[in-house]
Amino acid sequence: MKWTKGIFGLAGVFMFIMIVCNVPAQAQELISFITPPAGGGAYITGAGIVTVTNKYLSDIKLVHEAASGTMDIVRRMMQKEAQKKDCFGIFGSVDAWRAYKGEGEYAGKPFTSIRGVVFNMGTDLYFVVPANSPIKSYADAKGKRIAMGGPGSTVANTAHFLLEQHGVQKKDFKPYYFTYKETVEGFQDGSLDGGFLAGGYPIASYSELASRNAVRIVPVEDKMLKKITAEHAYYYATVVKAGSYKGLDQDVPILGFATAVWTHAGVSNDVVYKVLKNLFDHRQDYYQIHVATKDMQPETATKGITVPFHPGAEKYLKEQGWFKK
């Protein structure tokens, strides 16, 4: 009898230990962090945010999900909201605004509950052509075969917008909605007359292309840059410096767009606050991942975000004195 009681006693102790040990795992919340596909800066920086969050926060675990593009990220976030599940996404501020307002491809299905968390990085847009191409300006794209980036991506949307600003409509040229890999291959086999590549400097796909082919970046006129950036807060003007890539022998003015982290209004203030605070508390870890991560600084935290901020993010940014709206 004593032996039997001892067995039951040990079993009880064992069960108690198992229950105690399992509490953190049960309390840990799994949250999707949705990024564009591999190959771009937002994929890398998004993966970095997941890594830093999971390293330091014991009660929240982010799960990296790579989507096919911006529209897919928005669709997944809307599904998560309908399922009452937390999530984060990372993509260009241009499309966050379009989704929020129900414009363009989001017409009839606006994502009015999308909320801003923090500016992530600047995404430079290069219109690339062969060095000997007759294309000297965006207006020269008429009748040409142009790679635009993924379908529904911020890259493709911004490329179309820029071409339209120069009088080039969709019907005026042959757009191809290629990945960066396909775009590089199109230059190499001569099936493309030009293409758009985007990312934080240095853009890996352009570095690869320029190392193997004689190419150049088509400039955007200063007057056009001033007009666009004055009318749209999520765009910015910048310069690709001479010597920054092989074969680039002069400065090239270009347009870029803000990329940011987003969530939806149903996510708890506590979750958003914790994730954002942890990211800035450990930003030196984050900065080790890629040079583009250093775009996220206290002074840029609200850059290019034109939709409402999530209250959890706003609380943290106001506490730090970084909220500029």
N, C-alpha and C positions, 0 to 999 in steps of 0.2 A: 504493500500500500504506500509506504514511504517512497519507494522507488517510482511508483506511478505518479504520485504527487510531484516528485522532482521533475519528471518529464514534462508534466503539464505546466509546472512553474517556469521551466526553461523555454517552453514553447511560447508562454505568455510574454516573457521578456523579449524573445526573438521577434514576436509580432509587434511589440511596442516599439522596438528599435527600427523595424521596417517602416512603421507608420511615421515615426519622427523623421527618418531619413528621406521619406518620400514627399514630405510637406513642401519643400522648396520646388521640387519638380512639378508638383500639382499646381503650385501658386504661380509658376512661371507662365507668362502670357506669350504665345507665339503670334507674331505680327508680320504680315507680308510687307516687304519693302521691294517695290516694283521698279525696275529700271529698263532703259532701252536695251536692245541686244548688244552682245559683245562687239567691240571694235571702236566704240566711241568713248569720249571722256566721261559722260554721265554714267555709263556702265561701271567704269573704274572707280569714280568717286562715290557712287552709290554703294558698291561693294565695300569701300572703305568705311563708310558710315555704319554699315552692318557689322563689320569687324570690330570697330571701336565700341559700339554699343554693347555687343555681346561679351566683349572682354571685361567691361566694368560694371554692367548692370546685371544683378542676379535675378531680378523679378521680371525682366522683360527680355525676350529673345526675338530678334529680327530674323526673318527668313528671306533670303535674296531670291527674287523671281525676275527672270529676264523675259520681257515681253517682246513682241515683234516691232513695236514702234509706239509713238505717242498715243494714237487712237486706241491701241490695245491697252495701254496703261490706264487711260481714262475709263475705258470700258470695265476693266478689272476693278478699279477703285469704286465705280458706281455699283458693281455687283457686291463688293464687300460692304458698302454702306447699306444696301438693301438687306443683306444678311446680318446686319448689326455687328459686323466684325471690324476691328481696327485695321488700318493699313497706312502705308506711306508710299509715295511715288516720286519720281524725279524726272523732270523734263522741262522743256523751254517755257518761259513765262508767256510767250506769244500765244501758245495753245491753251494755257491755263485760262487766259482771258477769253479766248474764243469759246472754250468749253463752258465757262461761267456765263457768258452772254448768249450762248446758243447760236453762234455764228458759223458760217462756212459748213463744214462737214458735221458740225454739232447742231445744225438747225433742226428745231423740233424736239430736241432732247438735251436741253441745257443741263449742265452739272452745277446747279446754283449753290450747292453745299460744299464745293471745293474750297479749301482754305490753305493759305500760305503758311509755311513754317520758317524757312530761311533761304536766302540766296545761297546758291551752291558754287557756281562758277560762270565765267563768261565763255560763251561759245562763239568763236570766230567762224565766219562763213567765207570760204574761198571758192570763187568761180575759176576753175582751172581749165586751161586750154594748152595744146601743143605750142611750143615756142614759136613755130613758124606759121601759126594759125592766122587767118585773116580777121578773126574776132578780136577787135581792139576794145570794144565796149559792150555792155549788156545788150544794147540795141542791135548788135551784130549777130545775135543768137537766132534771128529769124531764119527758118529753113534748115536749121542745124539739128544734129542728134545730141541731146543733152541729158546726162545722168543727173537726176534730181535728189537722190537720197531715197529712203524708204517711203512707201505710200502712207500718206497721212502724218508723216513726221514733221517736226518743227523745221527741220532742214528743208524739206520739200516745200512746205508752206511758205517759208521765208524766201526761198529761191523763186517761187512763182510770184510772190509779192514784189520782189526786186525787179524781176523781168517785166512785170506789168507796169511798174513805175517808169520803165524805159520804153513803154509802148509795145512790148512783146507779150501777146496773149497766148493761151494754151494752144490755140489752133494754128499759131504761127510757126511752131517748131515741133520737133519730135521728142517728147519727154520720155525718159526711161527711169522707172522707180527702182534703182539698183542699190544694193548694199555697197559699202565702201570697197570691199574686195572686188565686187563685180565692176565697179567704176574703174579701179586701177587696171583690171584686166582689159576693159574696153579701150583704155588708152594704149595699152601695150599691143593689142591686136588690130588697132585702127578702126574699130567699130563705133567709136564715139568721136564727136567733134569737140566736146567739152563736158564738164561735169562739176558738181558741187560737192565739196568735202568740208566737214565742220568739226570743231572740237576746241579744246583748250590748247594753247601753244605749249610745246610743238605738236602739231597734228601728225600722228604716226603714219596715217595713210598717205599724206602728202609727202612726208619725209621719204617713205618707201618709193613713191612714184618719182619724185625728183632725183633720187639716187640712180634710177635706171633709165629715165626718159628726160628729154629736154622739154620742160613745161614752164609755164608762167601763170601768174594770178592776174585776172582782169581787175583793174581798179574801179572803184565807185567814185564818181565825181563829188567833190567837196560840197557843192550846192545841193546835190541829192541827199548826201549824208545829213546835212544840217536840217533839211526839210523833214526827213523821216524821223530822226531822233527828237525833233521838236514836237512831232505829232504823236509819237509812241514811246512811252517810258521804258518799255521792255527791250528796245533796241539801243545800241550804242555804236559810236564810230571809233575805229582804232586803226593802227598802221602795222603792217607786217614789215619789220625792219630789214633793210638791205643786209645780206650776209647771214640772215637767220636760217636759210635753207640753201642747199646746193643750187647754184645757178641764179639765185635771186640777187641782182646787183643794184637794185634801187628800192626805196621805200614804196609800199603799195597801200593806199587807203582802202579800207574794207568796212563792211557792216558786220556787227555781231549781235547776238541776243543773250539775254540773261537766262540761265538755267537755275531752277530752284527745287526745293523739297516741298511736297504738298501732302495734305491729308484731307479728311472730310470732317464736317462739323460734328458728326456723331462720336468721334474719338474723344476719350476723356481728356480733360485738361491736364490731369496728373501724368498721363502717358506722354503727351507731347512735351510737356515741361521737362520731364526727366530725360527724354531722349535728346532734346536740344541742349539742356544744361550739361549733360555728360559729354556731348560732342565738343562744346567749347571748353569744358574743363580739361579735356584730353586732346585738344586740337593739335598738340605737337606730335602725338601718335598719328593722328589723321594726316598731317602734313608730310609724313614720311612715305605715303602711298604713291603720290604723283605730284608733279609740279603744279598742276591745275588746282589741287586742293587748297593751295594757299590763297586762291581767290576769295575764299570764305574768311572774312575778317570781321571784327566788331563793327567797323565803319561801313561795311558793305552788306550787313545782315538783312536789310530790307530792300536792297537794290533790285529794281525791275519787277517787283511784285505788286500787281495792280488789283488783285482780288482781295477780299477781306482776309486778315490774318486769323489763324486759330487762336482762341483766347489763351490756351496754354503757352503758345509761342509768344504771344503779345505780352503776357505776364512776365516771362523770363527776360525778354528784350527790354521791357520798361524798367525792370529791376536793375539791369546793367547800364541803363541810360543809352541804349543803342537803337531805340525804336524811333525811326524817322519817317513819319507818315503825315 
